[in-house]
Amino acid sequence: MPKFLILSLLIYLCCVLHTQAQDTHFSVHCKLAYQALLDLDFEELELQLANEIKQNPENLFVPYLRHYGLFVKYYVQPGSIKFETLSARLEKNKSLIQQNNTANGYWRDYFNAETQLQEALIQLNEQNYLSGFFQLRSAYLFSKEVVDRAIIAHPAEKTLAICEAIFSAAPSQYQWILMLLSIDADLPKAEEKLRRLAQNPLFYFRKECNMLSAALELHLGGNAEKAYALLKDEQNSQPPLFYTYLLANSANYAGQNDTALALLKNISFEEYQRFPMLFLLRGKLYLQKLDSAAELWLRYFLDYNKGENFVKSALHYLSWNALIHNNLKDFGSYQQAVLNRGAESNETDRAAQKAALEAVIPDVELLKARLLFDGGYYQQALDILKPENKNISTEKQYRLGRIYHALEHTETALFYYEKVIAASKKEGSYLPANSAYLTGKIFLEKKDYDRAKIYFEKVFEYEDHAYKLSLDHKAKNALRQLKQVNRE
């Protein structure tokens, strides 16, 4: 047996013996509770933790998994817990961890780091950005201190990686926090840490690390194909519910609409109720096939979702569904509902609100092509949009650029992207900003780094569009990638 395997085995045995002697260990009931958490089965989570308390009331995995469960439930079942109640319950569990000075410090430090991170993310989601970033700063500093002083691999490195990934996406007005802490937040490095942790036999959260890495790649890295590949490699016969959602969502963004739908069709209706975002995703997937079944699933989302997030998006999708099926009356009703319901707490909701305020009826053929493109049905989208004359709208030029890009006709795509950039103003629309970003990506693939840099920097020039935060972040990551290439 190789020496490093013998050493790993000795470290593992030492950790297990030590944590069991101190009552805090990943017991059978804790393992079942953790599996229930990934499956978003909060009743089963509480049942298994209650069983653990009967056998080992001092196990700090119990308050930690309860804290984690509340955090996850806050996201997947918004509105199910009042914020004041949530805060009090989170504080109770965190205090049980922090006040226990007899438990094994190895796990207690990890739980302290994780609970700080979870509460920071809740504050950020509540749009309490200043307090949220300061809490994130505390989680970062604490987890970094723990990892730096550890003599063996420490689970708090997972917390540190997530902190660094989130800091890498910090809006420009909060960049001073990074400068103050001398944080060189780098998404690829954070993902590398997670992938390394996923290979470590000491830790119980290896699958979770792969899920987190894929989620970061999808939502911060903008690489749906890579996210899907990471998750697909880990797929098993009975994946947890949240894993299936991530896999289907990655397939959706990767233009594999039918694959995503097939995954969601294997989920029971009771599981959809546990996680209403599944209703929204399935409705969106049907919409991208121009299938009228979208209305049923989008309505399910509005019925079962108790929170404010993505309500405007769902109503916006319903208005599109009505329009492509020639129902102007319902289109108008849903657009009015966008103005009166939900919150503008994410980019898709803000885009829905902006479109409703503009009160412009979209060109039906352009809308159909856009939806088909998003579903990965590129040739069908192109068949709708093939230009008949030279005087075509800026949006049609943009859609043609996207389709030809997806079909790998990059020179034609560049032609249309350039048209969009030349014709568009600096404010109001995301079309020129994304055209500039995608042009930069084409030149990056061509290894024309100077021209790639020009277009990535151009992204920041466009203001007041719905996707500014995410597009600026993608451009910033691309410029970081260019610096790395130049160093090499």
LOMAR-111035 format. One line per 3 residues: number of its first residue (from 1); their letters; for each residue x negated, y negated, z negated of C-alpha. Coordinates in Angstrom, 1 decimal, padded with zeros to 4 digits. Layout:
BEGIN
NUM	A	X,Y,Z | ...
END
This chain:
BEGIN
1	MPK	000.0,000.0,000.0 | -001.4,-003.4,001.0 | -002.7,-005.5,-001.9
4	FLI	-000.2,-008.4,-001.3 | 002.7,-005.9,-001.5 | 001.4,-004.5,-004.8
7	LSL	001.0,-008.1,-006.2 | 004.6,-009.0,-005.0 | 006.0,-005.9,-006.8
10	LIY	004.2,-006.7,-010.0 | 005.4,-010.3,-009.9 | 008.9,-009.1,-009.2
13	LCC	008.9,-006.6,-012.1 | 007.5,-009.2,-014.5 | 010.2,-011.7,-013.5
16	VLH	013.0,-009.1,-013.9 | 011.8,-007.9,-017.3 | 011.2,-011.4,-018.6
19	TQA	014.6,-012.7,-017.4 | 016.5,-009.7,-018.8 | 014.8,-010.1,-022.1
22	QDT	016.0,-013.7,-022.2 | 019.6,-012.8,-021.2 | 019.5,-014.9,-018.0
25	HFS	019.4,-012.5,-015.1 | 021.2,-011.8,-011.8 | 023.4,-009.0,-013.2
28	VHC	025.8,-006.8,-011.3 | 028.7,-009.1,-012.2 | 026.7,-012.2,-011.2
31	KLA	025.9,-010.5,-007.9 | 029.6,-009.8,-007.2 | 030.4,-013.4,-008.3
34	YQA	027.9,-014.8,-005.9 | 029.3,-012.7,-003.0 | 032.7,-014.0,-003.9
37	LLD	031.4,-017.5,-003.7 | 030.0,-017.0,-000.2 | 033.4,-015.4,000.7
40	LDF	035.1,-018.5,-000.7 | 037.2,-016.3,-003.0 | 037.3,-018.5,-006.1
43	EEL	039.7,-016.2,-008.1 | 037.3,-013.3,-007.7 | 034.4,-015.5,-008.6
46	ELQ	036.0,-016.4,-011.9 | 037.0,-012.8,-012.6 | 033.4,-011.6,-012.2
49	LAN	032.0,-014.4,-014.3 | 034.6,-013.6,-017.1 | 033.4,-010.0,-017.0
52	EIK	029.8,-011.2,-017.3 | 030.6,-013.3,-020.3 | 032.0,-010.3,-022.1
55	QNP	028.7,-008.5,-021.7 | 026.3,-011.3,-021.8 | 027.7,-014.7,-023.0
58	ENL	024.2,-016.4,-022.9 | 023.5,-015.7,-019.2 | 022.9,-019.1,-017.6
61	FVP	023.9,-017.7,-014.2 | 027.5,-018.0,-015.5 | 027.6,-021.9,-015.9
64	YLR	025.4,-022.3,-012.8 | 027.7,-020.1,-010.6 | 030.7,-021.9,-012.0
67	HYG	029.1,-025.3,-011.1 | 028.3,-024.0,-007.7 | 031.8,-022.7,-007.2
70	LFV	033.3,-026.0,-008.1 | 031.0,-027.8,-005.7 | 031.9,-025.4,-002.8
73	KYY	035.6,-025.6,-003.6 | 035.4,-029.4,-003.5 | 034.2,-029.1,000.1
76	VQP	036.3,-026.3,001.5 | 039.6,-027.0,-000.3 | 039.5,-030.8,-000.5
79	GSI	042.2,-032.3,-002.7 | 042.6,-029.0,-004.7 | 040.9,-030.6,-007.7
82	KFE	041.3,-034.2,-008.9 | 037.9,-036.0,-008.8 | 038.1,-036.8,-012.5
85	TLS	038.8,-033.2,-013.4 | 036.1,-032.0,-011.1 | 033.5,-034.4,-012.6
88	ARL	034.3,-033.3,-016.2 | 034.1,-029.6,-015.3 | 030.8,-030.1,-013.5
91	EKN	029.4,-032.0,-016.4 | 030.4,-029.2,-018.9 | 028.6,-026.6,-016.9
94	KSL	025.5,-028.7,-016.3 | 025.3,-029.4,-020.1 | 025.5,-025.7,-020.9
97	IQQ	022.4,-025.2,-018.7 | 020.5,-028.3,-019.9 | 021.1,-027.7,-023.6
100	NNT	020.0,-024.1,-023.6 | 016.3,-024.2,-024.6 | 016.0,-020.5,-025.3
103	ANG	016.8,-019.2,-021.9 | 014.1,-018.3,-019.3 | 012.7,-021.6,-018.0
106	YWR	012.1,-020.1,-014.5 | 015.8,-019.9,-013.7 | 016.9,-022.8,-015.9
109	DYF	014.7,-025.2,-014.0 | 016.2,-024.0,-010.7 | 019.8,-024.4,-012.0
112	NAE	019.0,-027.9,-013.3 | 017.6,-028.8,-009.8 | 020.6,-027.3,-008.0
115	TQL	023.2,-029.0,-010.2 | 021.6,-032.4,-009.6 | 021.6,-031.8,-005.9
118	QEA	025.2,-030.6,-005.8 | 026.4,-033.7,-007.7 | 024.4,-036.0,-005.4
121	LIQ	026.0,-034.5,-002.4 | 029.5,-035.0,-003.9 | 028.7,-038.7,-004.5
124	LNE	027.5,-039.1,-000.9 | 030.6,-037.4,000.4 | 032.7,-039.8,-001.8
127	QNY	030.8,-042.6,000.1 | 029.1,-043.7,-003.2 | 025.9,-044.0,-001.2
130	LSG	023.7,-045.9,-003.6 | 024.4,-043.7,-006.6 | 024.4,-040.6,-004.4
133	FFQ	020.9,-041.4,-003.0 | 019.6,-042.2,-006.5 | 020.9,-038.8,-007.7
136	LRS	019.3,-037.2,-004.7 | 016.1,-038.9,-005.7 | 016.3,-037.4,-009.2
139	AYL	017.0,-033.9,-007.7 | 014.0,-034.3,-005.4 | 011.6,-035.5,-008.1
142	FSK	012.7,-032.8,-010.5 | 012.5,-029.9,-008.0 | 009.1,-031.2,-006.7
145	EVV	007.7,-031.3,-010.2 | 009.0,-027.8,-010.9 | 007.6,-026.4,-007.6
148	DRA	004.2,-028.2,-008.0 | 003.6,-026.7,-011.5 | 004.8,-023.2,-010.7
151	IIA	002.2,-020.4,-010.5 | 004.4,-018.1,-008.4 | 007.1,-018.8,-005.8
154	HPA	009.9,-020.8,-007.4 | 013.5,-020.9,-006.3 | 013.6,-024.7,-006.7
157	EKT	011.8,-024.9,-003.4 | 015.2,-024.3,-001.8 | 016.5,-027.4,-003.6
160	LAI	013.4,-029.4,-002.5 | 013.9,-028.3,001.1 | 017.5,-029.5,001.1
163	CEA	016.6,-032.8,-000.5 | 013.9,-033.4,002.2 | 016.3,-032.4,005.0
166	IFS	018.9,-034.9,003.8 | 016.4,-037.6,003.3 | 015.3,-037.1,006.9
169	AAP	018.8,-038.2,007.9 | 019.0,-041.2,005.6 | 020.5,-044.3,007.2
172	SQY	018.1,-047.2,007.8 | 019.5,-049.2,004.9 | 018.2,-046.4,002.5
175	QWI	014.8,-045.8,004.0 | 013.3,-048.0,001.3 | 014.0,-045.1,-001.1
178	LML	011.7,-042.9,001.0 | 009.0,-045.6,001.1 | 009.3,-046.0,-002.7
181	LSI	008.8,-042.3,-003.3 | 006.3,-041.8,-000.5 | 008.5,-039.1,000.9
184	DAD	007.6,-038.0,004.4 | 011.0,-036.4,005.0 | 010.7,-033.9,007.9
187	LPK	013.6,-031.7,009.0 | 011.4,-029.0,010.7 | 009.3,-028.7,007.6
190	AEE	012.4,-028.3,005.4 | 013.7,-025.6,007.7 | 010.4,-023.8,007.6
193	KLR	010.5,-023.7,003.8 | 014.0,-022.2,004.0 | 012.9,-019.6,006.5
196	RLA	009.9,-018.7,004.3 | 012.2,-018.4,001.2 | 014.5,-016.1,003.2
199	QNP	011.6,-013.6,003.6 | 010.7,-013.6,-000.1 | 011.8,-010.4,-001.9
202	LFY	011.9,-012.2,-005.3 | 015.0,-014.2,-004.5 | 018.7,-013.2,-004.4
205	FRK	019.7,-016.1,-002.0 | 017.8,-015.0,001.1 | 021.0,-014.9,003.3
208	ECN	022.0,-018.3,002.0 | 018.6,-019.7,003.1 | 019.2,-018.5,006.6
211	MLS	022.7,-020.0,006.5 | 021.4,-023.3,005.2 | 018.6,-023.4,007.9
214	AAL	021.2,-022.8,010.6 | 023.5,-025.5,009.2 | 020.7,-028.0,009.1
217	ELH	019.7,-027.1,012.7 | 023.3,-027.5,013.8 | 024.3,-030.7,012.0
220	LGG	021.0,-032.6,011.6 | 018.8,-031.0,014.3 | 021.5,-031.1,017.0
223	NAE	020.4,-027.6,018.3 | 023.5,-025.5,018.3 | 021.9,-022.7,020.4
226	KAY	019.1,-022.3,017.8 | 021.6,-022.3,014.9 | 023.7,-019.7,016.6
229	ALL	020.6,-017.5,017.3 | 019.5,-017.7,013.6 | 022.9,-016.6,012.4
232	KDE	023.5,-014.0,015.1 | 020.2,-012.3,014.0 | 021.6,-012.0,010.4
235	QNS	025.1,-010.8,011.3 | 026.3,-007.6,009.6 | 029.5,-005.6,009.6
238	QPP	031.1,-007.5,006.7 | 029.8,-011.1,006.7 | 031.0,-013.5,004.1
241	LFY	033.7,-016.0,005.2 | 031.5,-019.0,005.1 | 028.9,-017.2,007.3
244	TYL	031.6,-016.4,009.9 | 032.7,-020.0,009.9 | 029.1,-021.2,010.5
247	LAN	028.6,-018.7,013.2 | 031.8,-019.6,015.0 | 031.1,-023.3,014.6
250	SAN	027.6,-022.9,016.1 | 029.0,-020.9,019.0 | 031.6,-023.7,019.5
253	YAG	028.9,-026.4,019.7 | 026.7,-024.1,021.9 | 029.5,-024.0,024.5
256	QND	030.5,-020.4,023.7 | 034.2,-021.0,023.2 | 035.5,-017.5,023.8
259	TAL	032.8,-016.0,021.5 | 033.9,-018.4,018.7 | 037.6,-017.6,019.2
262	ALL	036.9,-013.9,019.0 | 035.1,-014.4,015.7 | 038.0,-016.3,014.2
265	KNI	040.6,-013.8,015.4 | 039.1,-011.3,013.0 | 039.9,-013.4,010.0
268	SFE	043.1,-012.9,008.0 | 045.6,-015.7,007.5 | 044.9,-015.6,003.7
271	EYQ	041.3,-016.4,004.4 | 042.3,-019.3,006.6 | 044.3,-020.6,003.7
274	RFP	041.3,-020.4,001.5 | 039.3,-022.5,004.0 | 041.6,-024.8,006.0
277	MLF	038.8,-026.0,008.2 | 039.1,-022.6,010.0 | 042.6,-023.8,011.2
280	LLR	041.1,-026.9,012.6 | 038.3,-025.1,014.4 | 040.6,-022.6,015.9
283	GKL	042.9,-025.3,017.1 | 040.0,-027.2,018.7 | 038.8,-024.0,020.4
286	YLQ	042.2,-023.5,022.0 | 042.3,-027.1,023.0 | 038.9,-026.7,024.8
289	KLD	040.6,-023.9,026.9 | 043.5,-026.3,027.6 | 045.7,-023.7,025.8
292	SAA	048.9,-025.0,024.2 | 048.3,-022.7,021.2 | 046.1,-025.5,019.9
295	ELW	049.2,-027.3,018.5 | 050.1,-024.4,016.2 | 046.7,-024.1,014.6
298	LRY	046.2,-027.9,014.3 | 049.5,-028.1,012.6 | 048.5,-025.3,010.2
301	FLD	045.5,-027.4,009.3 | 047.6,-030.4,008.5 | 050.0,-028.2,006.4
304	YNK	047.3,-026.4,004.4 | 044.6,-029.1,004.0 | 045.2,-031.2,000.9
307	GEN	042.4,-033.7,001.5 | 041.9,-036.7,003.7 | 038.9,-035.7,005.7
310	FVK	039.4,-034.6,009.4 | 043.2,-035.5,009.2 | 042.7,-038.2,011.8
313	SAL	040.6,-035.8,013.9 | 043.4,-033.2,013.9 | 046.0,-035.7,014.8
316	HYL	043.8,-037.0,017.6 | 043.4,-033.5,019.0 | 047.2,-033.1,018.8
319	SWN	047.6,-036.2,020.9 | 045.2,-034.9,023.5 | 047.0,-031.6,023.5
322	ALI	050.3,-033.4,024.1 | 048.8,-035.5,026.9 | 047.2,-032.7,028.9
325	HNN	050.6,-030.9,028.8 | 052.4,-034.1,030.1 | 054.1,-035.0,026.8
328	LKD	053.6,-038.8,026.6 | 056.1,-039.2,023.8 | 054.3,-036.9,021.4
331	FGS	051.0,-038.4,022.5 | 052.1,-041.8,021.3 | 053.5,-040.4,018.0
334	YQQ	050.3,-038.6,017.2 | 048.2,-041.7,018.0 | 050.3,-043.8,015.7
337	AVL	049.9,-041.1,013.0 | 046.1,-041.4,013.4 | 046.4,-045.0,012.2
340	NRG	048.5,-044.2,009.2 | 047.1,-041.0,007.8 | 043.7,-039.7,006.7
343	AES	040.4,-041.4,006.0 | 037.5,-042.6,008.1 | 034.9,-040.6,006.1
346	NET	033.1,-039.0,009.0 | 032.1,-039.7,012.6 | 034.9,-037.7,014.3
349	DRA	037.6,-039.4,012.1 | 036.1,-042.8,012.9 | 036.1,-042.1,016.6
352	AQK	039.7,-041.0,016.4 | 040.7,-044.2,014.5 | 038.8,-046.4,017.1
355	AAL	040.5,-044.7,020.0 | 044.0,-045.1,018.4 | 043.3,-048.8,017.7
358	EAV	042.3,-049.3,021.4 | 045.7,-047.9,022.4 | 044.5,-046.8,025.8
361	IPD	046.0,-043.7,027.4 | 043.0,-041.6,028.6 | 042.7,-040.4,032.1
364	VEL	044.2,-036.9,032.0 | 041.7,-035.4,034.5 | 038.7,-036.9,032.7
367	LKA	040.1,-035.6,029.4 | 040.6,-032.1,030.8 | 037.0,-032.1,032.1
370	RLL	035.7,-033.3,028.8 | 037.5,-030.5,026.9 | 036.5,-027.8,029.3
373	FDG	032.9,-029.1,029.1 | 032.9,-028.9,025.3 | 034.1,-025.3,025.6
376	GYY	031.3,-024.4,027.9 | 033.5,-024.0,031.0 | 031.2,-026.1,033.1
379	QQA	032.2,-025.1,036.6 | 035.9,-025.6,035.8 | 035.1,-029.1,034.5
382	LDI	033.0,-029.9,037.6 | 035.8,-028.7,039.9 | 038.1,-031.3,038.3
385	LKP	035.5,-034.2,038.5 | 033.7,-033.8,041.8 | 033.4,-037.4,042.9
388	ENK	035.4,-038.4,046.0 | 033.9,-041.9,046.5 | 031.1,-044.1,045.2
391	NIS	033.4,-046.3,043.0 | 033.8,-044.1,040.0 | 034.2,-045.2,036.4
394	TEK	031.3,-045.2,033.9 | 033.0,-042.5,031.8 | 033.3,-040.2,034.9
397	QYR	029.6,-040.8,035.6 | 028.8,-039.8,032.1 | 030.9,-036.7,032.3
400	LGR	029.3,-035.7,035.5 | 025.9,-036.2,034.0 | 026.7,-033.9,031.1
403	IYH	028.1,-031.2,033.4 | 025.2,-031.2,035.8 | 022.8,-031.3,032.8
406	ALE	024.5,-028.2,031.4 | 024.3,-026.5,034.8 | 020.5,-027.3,034.8
409	HTE	020.7,-029.7,037.8 | 018.6,-032.2,035.9 | 017.8,-034.6,038.7
412	TAL	021.5,-035.1,039.4 | 022.1,-035.4,035.7 | 019.4,-038.1,035.4
415	FYY	021.0,-040.0,038.3 | 024.3,-040.2,036.5 | 022.8,-041.0,033.1
418	EKV	020.9,-043.9,034.6 | 024.1,-045.2,036.1 | 025.8,-045.1,032.7
421	IAA	022.9,-046.9,031.0 | 022.7,-049.6,033.7 | 026.5,-050.3,033.6
424	SKK	027.1,-050.2,029.9 | 027.0,-052.9,027.3 | 025.0,-052.6,024.1
427	EGS	028.0,-052.4,021.8 | 031.2,-050.4,021.4 | 030.6,-047.2,023.3
430	YLP	028.5,-044.1,022.5 | 028.2,-043.2,026.2 | 025.0,-045.2,027.0
433	ANS	023.4,-044.2,023.7 | 023.9,-040.5,024.3 | 022.9,-040.9,027.9
436	AYL	019.6,-042.5,026.8 | 019.1,-039.7,024.2 | 019.8,-036.9,026.8
439	TGK	017.6,-038.6,029.3 | 014.8,-038.6,026.7 | 015.4,-034.9,026.2
442	IFL	015.0,-034.1,029.9 | 011.7,-036.0,030.1 | 010.6,-034.3,026.9
445	EKK	011.2,-030.9,028.6 | 009.3,-032.1,031.7 | 006.4,-033.1,029.3
448	DYD	006.7,-036.7,030.5 | 006.2,-037.9,027.0 | 005.8,-041.6,027.8
451	RAK	009.2,-041.9,029.5 | 010.8,-039.7,026.9 | 009.6,-042.1,024.2
454	IYF	011.1,-045.1,026.1 | 014.6,-043.5,026.3 | 014.6,-042.2,022.7
457	EKV	013.7,-045.7,021.5 | 016.5,-047.1,023.7 | 019.1,-045.2,021.6
460	FEY	018.6,-047.6,018.7 | 019.6,-050.6,020.8 | 023.3,-049.6,021.0
463	EDH	025.4,-050.8,018.1 | 028.9,-050.3,016.6 | 029.7,-047.0,018.3
466	AYK	031.3,-044.1,016.4 | 028.3,-041.8,016.6 | 025.5,-044.2,015.8
469	LSL	024.4,-042.4,012.6 | 024.0,-039.0,014.2 | 022.5,-040.3,017.5
472	DHK	020.0,-042.5,015.7 | 019.0,-039.5,013.6 | 018.6,-037.3,016.6
475	AKN	016.4,-039.9,018.3 | 014.3,-040.4,015.2 | 013.7,-036.6,015.0
478	ALR	012.8,-036.6,018.7 | 010.3,-039.4,018.2 | 008.8,-037.5,015.3
481	QLK	008.5,-034.4,017.6 | 006.7,-036.6,020.1 | 004.2,-037.7,017.5
484	QVN	003.5,-034.1,016.6 | 002.9,-033.3,020.3 | 000.5,-036.2,020.7
487	RE	-001.4,-035.1,017.6 | -001.8,-031.6,019.0
END
